Amino acid sequence: MQEGILKQRAYSVAAMRDLARRRLPRAVFDFVDGGAEDEIVVGRNESAFDELSLLPQPMRGTSRRDQSVELFGKKLNGPVLIGPTGMTGMLWPRGEIEVARAAAAAGTVYTMSHGATVRMEDLARVAPGNLWMQVFAYKDRSLTQSFAERAHEAGFQGLVLTIDNQVLGQRERDLRNGFTIPPQFEFSGLLDMALHVRWLLRMARAPRLSMPNYEREGDTGVFSIGARIVGWMDASANWKEVEWLRRFWAGPLILKGILHPDDAKRAVSIGVDSIVVSNHGGRQLDVVPASLQALPAVVDAVAGEIPVLLDGGVRRGGDVVKALALGATACLIGRPHLWGAAVAGEQGVARVLEIYRTEIDRVMALCGWDDLDQIDRSVLFEPAAKNESVLSAFSRKLTSMLK
Ligand SMILES: Cc1cc2nc3c(=O)[nH]c(=O)nc-3n(C[C@H](O)[C@H](O)[C@H](O)COP(=O)(O)O)c2cc1C
């Protein structure tokens, strides 16, 4: 797509989502967009950001704003990283490579999913950059180990262990659309795919969809491997698994899927390098808090020992700033980069990253902050009512003590 047109039409992440919705067959769009059960947590992740406001001090004067962050000794151009998402190649041929290239050009991290449609070695060769590899704890430790060893050999720097996916969440949009293993598309679903001609033609020219990171396990045709992965997941996995991985992986080890402050403390004590406060974008449990709601207690528990990252519902630069104000070092995005990939491959992802960058810069300029270090809890607006309720609770307690 012509750059100017993309810029004009994809003026926000929400606008990019709309463009993706029109370009993708419904079953594919819903696979990305949907979440577990009633999708309460999907909505909660986003609305939690609306509950917070920032208190600007515009006359501090900021001629130049710096939004770079340092993570594991490396400078990133901004606090927005690409999170792991399986099957990106279903949106755009070899989509993972497109996303990784956009991330490298933007000076940020690309996290490759276990369920990518390209081999990690191939991606690292054609899209080198700041790469992290995501794995699960499998019943067969040698599978986890081979993922990690291959990632290290291929030049991936970080290893992300996702801990909230040992049993698959119930994604009801997928059930309705017949997007299951094996697929059960109805005629209307197949017709809908045929009507999305540009997507269909693109995919027809793409390599066969598979999950080649599992090549060791035999036929990696996407549905056959998908069915088997579920059986390989170890629901009995516990902290011993993390301790084992810590001994074995020398580079940055990142635990993704933390919501409980005690788990955050445990991760620190094991020597994990970072944690991602995450509920898997509301795709697993539909009974949990928004990631943003869980963040402050986790940040307090970690007490500055390791950087805390966050994902889930980050749709605006202002959302990123709010997460940083609550103590996150950076945010990961899941669906937003997929919408960009679906619309225009690498160019679409680059545009999504540019939107965040511009919005963060605008918030910083208008609020009077020229460095991310200035963004902490003090920049959050505390409604008077909340202060009053704290005061009245205190005075009630005092009165009862004096009685
Ligand atoms: C289509 C899709 C596939 C995903 N696949 C993975 C995966 O393979 N591994 C993983 O750890 N997380 C996976 N996630 C979760 C994301 O990494 C991330 O936690 C979540 O999308 C963040 O929320 P957001 O989409 O609101 O930004 C996936 C998310 C989506 C939308």
The ligand as a Tripos MOL2 file, in Angstrom:
@<TRIPOS>MOLECULE
LIG
   31    33     1     0     0
SMALL
NO_CHARGES

@<TRIPOS>ATOM
      1 C1         -3.3730  -14.4780   17.7950 C.3       1 LIG1
      2 C2         -2.5950  -14.5150   19.0770 C.ar      1 LIG1
      3 C3         -1.6680  -15.5280   19.2740 C.ar      1 LIG1
      4 C4         -0.9280  -15.5700   20.4640 C.ar      1 LIG1
      5 N1          0.0210  -16.5520   20.6110 N.ar      1 LIG1
      6 C5          0.8020  -16.5550   21.7080 C.ar      1 LIG1
      7 C6          1.8570  -17.5040   21.8370 C.ar      1 LIG1
      8 O1          2.1050  -18.3170   20.9460 O.2       1 LIG1
      9 N2          2.6040  -17.4590   22.9690 N.ar      1 LIG1
     10 C7          2.3630  -16.5580   23.9640 C.ar      1 LIG1
     11 O2          3.0680  -16.5580   24.9760 O.2       1 LIG1
     12 N3          1.3890  -15.6310   23.8630 N.ar      1 LIG1
     13 C8          0.6040  -15.6150   22.7660 C.ar      1 LIG1
     14 N4         -0.3780  -14.6660   22.6320 N.ar      1 LIG1
     15 C9         -0.5720  -13.6780   23.7120 C.3       1 LIG1
     16 C10         0.2690  -12.4170   23.4460 C.3       1 LIG1
     17 O3          1.6340  -12.6780   23.5480 O.3       1 LIG1
     18 C11        -0.0640  -11.3040   24.4500 C.3       1 LIG1
     19 O4          0.0440  -11.8090   25.7630 O.3       1 LIG1
     20 C12        -1.4420  -10.6830   24.2790 C.3       1 LIG1
     21 O5         -1.8520  -10.7050   22.9300 O.3       1 LIG1
     22 C13        -1.3830   -9.2510   24.7690 C.3       1 LIG1
     23 O6         -2.5920   -8.6300   24.6830 O.3       1 LIG1
     24 P1         -3.0150   -7.6370   23.4700 P.3       1 LIG1
     25 O7         -3.3340   -8.5320   22.3230 O.co2     1 LIG1
     26 O8         -4.2270   -6.9720   24.0390 O.co2     1 LIG1
     27 O9         -1.8780   -6.7070   23.2000 O.co2     1 LIG1
     28 C14        -1.1440  -14.6090   21.4640 C.ar      1 LIG1
     29 C15        -2.0690  -13.5880   21.2410 C.ar      1 LIG1
     30 C16        -2.7870  -13.5270   20.0600 C.ar      1 LIG1
     31 C17        -3.7510  -12.3970   19.8580 C.3       1 LIG1
@<TRIPOS>BOND
     1     1     2 1
     2     2     3 ar
     3     2    30 ar
     4     3     4 ar
     5     4     5 ar
     6     4    28 ar
     7     5     6 ar
     8     6     7 ar
     9     6    13 1
    10     7     8 2
    11     7     9 ar
    12     9    10 ar
    13    10    11 2
    14    10    12 ar
    15    12    13 ar
    16    13    14 ar
    17    14    15 1
    18    14    28 ar
    19    15    16 1
    20    16    17 1
    21    16    18 1
    22    18    19 1
    23    18    20 1
    24    20    21 1
    25    20    22 1
    26    22    23 1
    27    23    24 1
    28    24    25 2
    29    24    26 1
    30    24    27 1
    31    28    29 ar
    32    29    30 ar
    33    30    31 1
@<TRIPOS>SUBSTRUCTURE
     1 LIG1         1 GROUP 0 **** ****
